[in-house]
Amino acid sequence: MSDNRRGTVLVTGGAGYVGSHCCKSFAAAGWRVVVLDDLSRGFAEAVKWGPLVRARIDDRRAVEAALREYQPDLVAHFAAFAYVGESVERPELYYDNNSAGTLALLEAMRATDVRRLLFSSTCATYGHPTYLPIDEGHPQRPINPYGWSKFIIERMLEDYAVAHGFTSTALRYFNAAGCDPAGEIGENHDPETHVIPLALDAALGRGPAFRVNGFDFDTRDGSAIRDYIHVTDLADAHVRAAARLLDTAGADIINLGTGTGTSVLELVAAVERATGTPMQVERGHDGRAIRRCLSRRRRARGECWAGSRRIRTSTRSSAPPLPGGSRGPGDPNRSPGADRAERRDRRAAGRRRGA
Ligand SMILES: NC(=O)c1ccc[n+]([C@@H]2O[C@H](COP(=O)([O-])OP(=O)(O)OC[C@H]3O[C@@H](n4cnc5c(N)ncnc54)[C@H](O)[C@@H]3O)[C@@H](O)[C@H]2O)c1
């Protein structure tokens, strides 16, 4: 380990939503943070806790140079494209950027003898659940190229553990939500496809009416249920997983969720409470019910980590101004996501949900 308190972490995709929140938590826990991001979908303003190396993960020369210069104890790998709809329309982009890009990253790591990796995987690798709750042993049959592109990476990590002595943990996230409660960074996707920002924009009259797809699911109120995990909880889990990675071997997999499902209609109610505004809701198409929750198996073994922040915190930490509240324009605590409205007007409509 290097001479700083916890070690050095090179964070690919650290200028993005989840990556930047993780950088903040790593720095707070005493890690030296270095970000490697090509800014294709991230923002230089979100890189606040260490230097930015602007490069693609498949740029072998630049990545190897960064690994040699900073000698990280591990790589936390967030860099990816993550829009389900886009992956269906342009699968080549996802297999190239996510799967082939990660292969190049692994080869750069092997060439520089950096063999620990924390990987942002996704519950999209499971596909439709065959039983609930979904645990890590659930069969993996992704239903879109995004999920497959991540599934392939998990496979690579297992093979690199056996053949090349890599140590890795793939963290399969459920739905990331919320923002840094201190407002230093926010959620900023362009285009925005995530449900809470879309609901907030609808409630605040800055976006189209919020569309609820499916009222006929076999759930408590008929709308789809998902496990929303606050991004600060996700970040906390990464810091813990990183510390564990320093003392373990092999390729491991952990689901990250809260274990509590929230329906879309409950989310609408939470957004209305957070903004103090009734929302215009549109009925979209119907679909199949999907419930996703945290693995009980790992929880039972005491190995599991569960987020503590609930949906109320996620909507509040993402929400711009409450009447008389502290998140108004010009307020230092305003969520950076509040500036999305201006950009939204320029965006093409009709993009499908991401994951
Ligand atoms: N947001 C979620 O709910 C969620 C859920 C499950 C998994 N994930 C995974 O978490 C990770 C981060 O997601 P996010 O929501 O923060 O996305 P994001 O788009 O905000 O961040 C991704 C970052 O990676 C960078 N990037 C993309 N391709 C790159 C490349 N080839 N080289 C260098 N940098 C590159 C982008 O510029 C961006 O800063 C992704 O791997 C995603 O698959 C996210």
The ligand as an SDF file (V2000), in Angstrom:
LIG
                    3D

 44 48  0  0  0  0  0  0  0  0999 V2000
  -27.1700    4.9020  -12.2150 N   0  0  0  0  0  0  0  0  0  0  0  0
  -27.6910    3.7020  -11.9300 C   0  0  0  0  0  0  0  0  0  0  0  0
  -28.8400    3.5760  -11.4440 O   0  0  0  0  0  0  0  0  0  0  0  0
  -26.8660    2.4480  -12.1580 C   0  0  0  0  0  0  0  0  0  0  0  0
  -27.4360    1.2000  -11.8480 C   0  0  0  0  0  0  0  0  0  0  0  0
  -26.6780    0.0550  -12.0600 C   0  0  0  0  0  0  0  0  0  0  0  0
  -25.3680    0.1440  -12.5340 C   0  0  0  0  0  0  0  0  0  0  0  0
  -24.8490    1.3660  -12.8270 N   0  0  0  0  0  0  0  0  0  0  0  0
  -23.4640    1.4350  -13.3420 C   0  0  0  0  0  0  0  0  0  0  0  0
  -22.7720    2.4430  -12.6270 O   0  0  0  0  0  0  0  0  0  0  0  0
  -21.7910    3.0550  -13.4710 C   0  0  0  0  0  0  0  0  0  0  0  0
  -21.9690    4.5730  -13.4320 C   0  0  0  0  0  0  0  0  0  0  0  0
  -23.2890    4.9130  -13.8510 O   0  0  0  0  0  0  0  0  0  0  0  0
  -23.7750    6.4310  -13.8260 P   0  0  0  0  0  0  0  0  0  0  0  0
  -25.2550    6.4180  -13.6870 O   0  0  0  0  0  0  0  0  0  0  0  0
  -22.9410    7.1860  -12.8510 O   0  0  0  0  0  0  0  0  0  0  0  0
  -23.4320    6.8690  -15.3300 O   0  0  0  0  0  0  0  0  0  0  0  0
  -22.7700    8.2250  -15.8560 P   0  0  0  0  0  0  0  0  0  0  0  0
  -23.0250    8.2550  -17.3230 O   0  0  0  0  0  0  0  0  0  0  0  0
  -23.2200    9.3830  -15.0300 O   0  0  0  0  0  0  0  0  0  0  0  0
  -21.2250    8.0040  -15.5950 O   0  0  0  0  0  0  0  0  0  0  0  0
  -20.4110    7.2280  -16.4450 C   0  0  0  0  0  0  0  0  0  0  0  0
  -19.0850    7.9400  -16.5920 C   0  0  0  0  0  0  0  0  0  0  0  0
  -18.1980    7.1090  -17.3660 O   0  0  0  0  0  0  0  0  0  0  0  0
  -17.5400    7.9370  -18.3310 C   0  0  0  0  0  0  0  0  0  0  0  0
  -17.2000    7.0580  -19.4650 N   0  0  0  0  0  0  0  0  0  0  0  0
  -18.0440    6.3550  -20.2620 C   0  0  0  0  0  0  0  0  0  0  0  0
  -17.3510    5.6400  -21.1520 N   0  0  0  0  0  0  0  0  0  0  0  0
  -16.0350    5.8970  -20.9370 C   0  0  0  0  0  0  0  0  0  0  0  0
  -14.8270    5.4470  -21.5380 C   0  0  0  0  0  0  0  0  0  0  0  0
  -14.8120    4.5740  -22.5660 N   0  0  0  0  0  0  0  0  0  0  0  0
  -13.6470    5.8940  -21.0450 N   0  0  0  0  0  0  0  0  0  0  0  0
  -13.6260    6.7700  -20.0140 C   0  0  0  0  0  0  0  0  0  0  0  0
  -14.7390    7.2370  -19.3890 N   0  0  0  0  0  0  0  0  0  0  0  0
  -15.9340    6.7990  -19.8600 C   0  0  0  0  0  0  0  0  0  0  0  0
  -18.5360    9.0220  -18.6930 C   0  0  0  0  0  0  0  0  0  0  0  0
  -17.9180   10.1680  -19.2210 O   0  0  0  0  0  0  0  0  0  0  0  0
  -19.1920    9.2790  -17.3260 C   0  0  0  0  0  0  0  0  0  0  0  0
  -18.4850   10.2630  -16.5800 O   0  0  0  0  0  0  0  0  0  0  0  0
  -22.0040    2.4670  -14.8690 C   0  0  0  0  0  0  0  0  0  0  0  0
  -21.0250    1.4770  -15.0490 O   0  0  0  0  0  0  0  0  0  0  0  0
  -23.3900    1.8510  -14.8040 C   0  0  0  0  0  0  0  0  0  0  0  0
  -23.4960    0.7240  -15.6680 O   0  0  0  0  0  0  0  0  0  0  0  0
  -25.5640    2.5290  -12.6600 C   0  0  0  0  0  0  0  0  0  0  0  0
  1  2  1  0
  2  3  2  0
  2  4  1  0
  4  5  1  0
  4 44  2  0
  5  6  2  0
  6  7  1  0
  7  8  2  0
  8  9  1  0
  8 44  1  0
  9 10  1  0
  9 42  1  0
 10 11  1  0
 11 12  1  0
 11 40  1  0
 12 13  1  0
 13 14  1  0
 14 15  2  0
 14 16  1  0
 14 17  1  0
 17 18  1  0
 18 19  2  0
 18 20  1  0
 18 21  1  0
 21 22  1  0
 22 23  1  0
 23 24  1  0
 23 38  1  0
 24 25  1  0
 25 26  1  0
 25 36  1  0
 26 27  1  0
 26 35  1  0
 27 28  2  0
 28 29  1  0
 29 30  1  0
 29 35  2  0
 30 31  1  0
 30 32  2  0
 32 33  1  0
 33 34  2  0
 34 35  1  0
 36 37  1  0
 36 38  1  0
 38 39  1  0
 40 41  1  0
 40 42  1  0
 42 43  1  0
M  CHG  2   8   1  16  -1
M  END
$$$$
